[in-house]
Amino acid sequence: MASRSSRTIYVGNLPLDVKEWEIEDLFYKYGHILDIELKLPSRPPGFCFVEFEDPLDAEDAIRGRDGYNLDGCRIRVIDF
């Protein structure tokens, strides 16, 4: 069985007004999402962790969304 970290990705450089549903909308096409942990500090940038059911879905999400422009912010998506 895969560990949680192999199914979890880090998404950085998020705008501070991003909503959890927007994160879900960005990543749902890559596979079943188990959890989204959104962190919006008092100073930018925001970040989150997205946990997928399947580690291969997490890899696809990294390849598909790293560098994506979200409301003028170029997001960083990496393995956690």
Backbone torsions as a table, in degrees:
resi	resn	phi	psi	omega
1	MET	NA	139.0	-178.8
2	ALA	-73.7	149.7	177.0
3	SER	-79.6	163.7	-179.0
4	ARG	-60.5	-39.5	-175.0
5	SER	-65.4	-31.6	-179.7
6	SER	-73.0	-16.0	178.3
7	ARG	-102.2	-0.4	-173.5
8	THR	-110.1	135.8	176.2
9	ILE	-117.1	153.1	174.6
10	TYR	-101.5	132.7	177.0
11	VAL	-120.5	113.5	-176.1
12	GLY	-115.1	171.6	-179.6
13	ASN	64.2	40.4	179.1
14	LEU	-85.1	145.1	172.9
15	PRO	-65.6	148.4	-175.7
16	LEU	-71.0	-13.6	179.0
17	ASP	-97.9	10.7	-179.8
18	VAL	-67.6	146.1	179.1
19	LYS	-110.2	155.1	-179.0
20	GLU	-58.4	-38.5	-179.6
21	TRP	-64.5	-29.0	177.4
22	GLU	-69.2	-38.5	176.8
23	ILE	-64.6	-45.7	178.9
24	GLU	-60.6	-40.9	179.5
25	ASP	-63.2	-33.9	179.1
26	LEU	-70.7	-32.1	-169.2
27	PHE	-114.3	-10.4	-174.1
28	TYR	-60.6	-29.7	-176.6
29	LYS	-69.6	-13.5	-179.3
30	TYR	-88.0	-16.2	178.6
31	GLY	153.3	178.5	-177.8
32	HIS	-69.2	123.8	179.8
33	ILE	-93.0	127.6	177.6
34	LEU	-88.8	-36.2	-174.9
35	ASP	-158.5	145.5	171.5
36	ILE	-127.0	122.0	178.9
37	GLU	-113.4	97.8	-175.4
38	LEU	-90.1	130.1	-179.7
39	LYS	-121.5	115.5	179.4
40	LEU	-120.2	92.1	-178.9
41	PRO	-70.6	172.2	-178.5
42	SER	-68.3	-23.6	177.3
43	ARG	-120.3	143.5	-179.0
44	PRO	-65.2	159.8	1.3
45	PRO	-93.9	163.3	173.0
46	GLY	-83.7	166.3	177.0
47	PHE	-153.3	168.7	176.8
48	CYS	-155.5	167.9	173.3
49	PHE	-120.0	133.2	179.0
50	VAL	-119.9	123.4	179.0
51	GLU	-105.6	124.6	177.4
52	PHE	-99.9	159.9	176.9
53	GLU	-70.4	-35.6	-174.8
54	ASP	-118.4	130.2	179.0
55	PRO	-58.4	-31.4	178.7
56	LEU	-66.7	-32.7	176.6
57	ASP	-66.5	-38.1	177.5
58	ALA	-63.0	-42.7	177.9
59	GLU	-62.2	-42.6	178.1
60	ASP	-62.0	-40.4	179.9
61	ALA	-64.5	-38.5	177.8
62	ILE	-62.7	-49.3	-179.8
63	ARG	-63.3	-36.8	-174.5
64	GLY	-83.0	-25.9	-172.5
65	ARG	-118.7	-10.0	178.2
66	ASP	-63.1	126.1	-178.7
67	GLY	88.7	-0.1	180.0
68	TYR	-64.5	140.8	179.1
69	ASN	-89.1	113.5	178.5
70	LEU	-115.3	105.5	179.8
71	ASP	51.8	43.8	177.8
72	GLY	84.7	-0.3	177.6
73	CYS	-109.0	126.4	176.9
74	ARG	-83.2	104.9	-173.6
75	ILE	-76.3	151.3	178.8
76	ARG	-111.1	123.5	-179.1
77	VAL	-123.7	118.1	-178.3
78	ILE	-138.2	166.1	175.5
79	ASP	-69.4	140.1	-179.5
80	PHE	-99.3	NA	NA
